[in-house]
């Protein structure tokens, strides 16, 4: 309103320009660690939930990507998933042998109609909220996506590789997501490489 009043000539000086904008502290978002993920998998109520948590950490999918996975989207030999990303484009996501075992167990013991999990994003968010309460570990889809990026970065993968593996279109997102890596984390990696 003040900007408009100033442009129209009702105010000689725009009072907004006289005030310094407050500096907002940048909160570091939580990033899931491998140990936390194992703890959450143990606490999960069902095979589907264990499989979902493991896949969230292994592949870093968005909820919409995870909910749309069909059995035909799984390449067991290559440990790769076909996922539909933003813009309705097809992409690939990776998973580990641990998640492959959980996926095989889940699929062999469950029937499903269209997608393997038969759940919507809200259902996964509710499950993650229950795990947060049960285990006291703050977890949401973004914390797993960040954990995926941080885990790969800590293991020495180049930022460009992380960008491609997590299906981002720019390095800026990788940089934003790996901010939760601390000096101590980097020091551990440094010691492994140099001592």
N, C-alpha and C positions, 0 to 999 in steps of 0.2 A: 504494500500500500504506500509506504514511504517513497519507494522508487517512483511509483506512478505520480504521486503528488509533486515530487521534485521535477519530473519531466514535464508536467503540465504547468509548472510555474507557481503552484500554490505554496511551495516551500522554497526558501532561498538556499538553504543547506539541507542536504539529506542527512537526517540524524543517524541513519544506519551506518553511514561512512565515518561517523565520529567515534564509533565503538569498535574496538578490536574484537575480532571474532574469537570465541573461546577455543583454547586448544583442547582437543578431545584425546584422552589417552587411548592408545590403540591396544585393545584387548587381544591377547593371544588366544586363539581358539584351541580347544583341546584336540589332541591327536592321539588316536589309539595306538598302543604299542602291541607287539607280538604277545607279551606276557598277559596284558589285559584281555586280548582277544581269546587266548587259551582259557583264561578264567571265565570269560563270558560264555564260551562254548560249553564249558562244564555246567554252567548255571542254566543254560537254555532249556526250555520246557519240552521241546520236541525235536525230532530229527530235522524237520524243516527249518526250525529256528537255528539249530547248530550249523546246518548247511548254509543258511542265509548269512549268518555272522562271518563264517569262514570265507565265503565268496565276496562279501563286502570288503574284507581286509585284503584278500588276495588279488582282487581285480579292480577295486576302486570304482564300481559302477554307481551311476546315479540310480535312485529308486525306480524311476520309470524304465531304465535299462534292465534292471534286475527282475522286475515284475513281468517283463515281456518275453523272458527267455523260454524257448520251446525246446523239446528234446532234440529236434533236428538242428538246433543252433549249437549243439555241443560237438566239438571235434575232440574225441577222447584221445586219439593218438598224438595230436599236437598240443593238448591241454589249452585249447582256445575256444572262446565263446564268440558267436556272432551276436552283436547287439545293435539295436537301433538307437542312434544318438540324436542330439538336437538337430533340427532341420530335416528329420526323417531320413537320415543317411545311415548306411550300414557301416559298421566298424568291427574291430576285433578286440577282445579282452582276454587276458591270460589267467590261468589258475594253477595252483600247485598240486602235487600228487596227494597231499593231505585233503584238500578240498575235493579232488577227484574221487577219493574213497568215500567221503561223506555224500557226495552227489550220487554216486552209484548206489549206495545203501538206500538213500532216500527214494530215488527213482524206482528201484526194484521193489520197495515196500509200499508204494503209493500209486494210486491211479489219479490221473489228472485229465482235464478236458483240453484246454487250449494251451496254457502255459504250465511249466513244471511246478511252480509254487502255488498257483491258483490264488494269489493274494494281490491286493492293490497296495500302492505306496503307503496309504494311511495305516494299513494293517502292519506293515513292517515298522513304521514309526511307533505304533502302539507297543509292539513286541520289544523294540529297543528301549522304550520308556520303562517297561516292566523290568528289563534287565538292569537299567540304571538304578531303579529302586532296590532291586534284589541284591545287587553287588556293590552299589555305591560308586560305580564307575560311570561318569558322564559319557554317554555314547549316543550318537546319532549318525545318520548316513554320511554327513560331512566329516565327522571325526574319523570314520573309517577311510574315507577318500584321502584325507590328509595323512592318515597312518600309512596308507599304501605308498604315497609319494615319499614320506619321510623314511620309511623302511628301505625303499630302494635307494634313496640318497645316502643313507647311512651305510649301505652295502657297497657304495662307490659307483653306482650307475650315474652316467652323465645326465645333466638336466634335460637335454634334448631327448634322450631315450625315455626318461620318465614322462615327458610331454606326450610322446607317441604312445607309450604303454597305457597312459591314463586318458587318452583320447582328447587332449586339449588342443586348441588351435593356436595357442601362443605360449611362449616361455614365461610370460608375466604370471599366469595362473600357477605354474609350478613354483615360482619364486614365492608367491603369496602363500601357498600351501605348505612349503617346507620351512616357514618362519618359526615354527614351533621347535625346530632343532636348536638346542642350546649350545653354548660354548663348551660345556662339559661333554656333550655328545661328540662335537667336532674334535675335542682333545683326545677322546678315546680312539676315534678313527685315525687321528694323527699318530698316536702311539703305536697302533697296529701297523701302520705303514712305515714308520721311521725307527722303530726300536726292535 
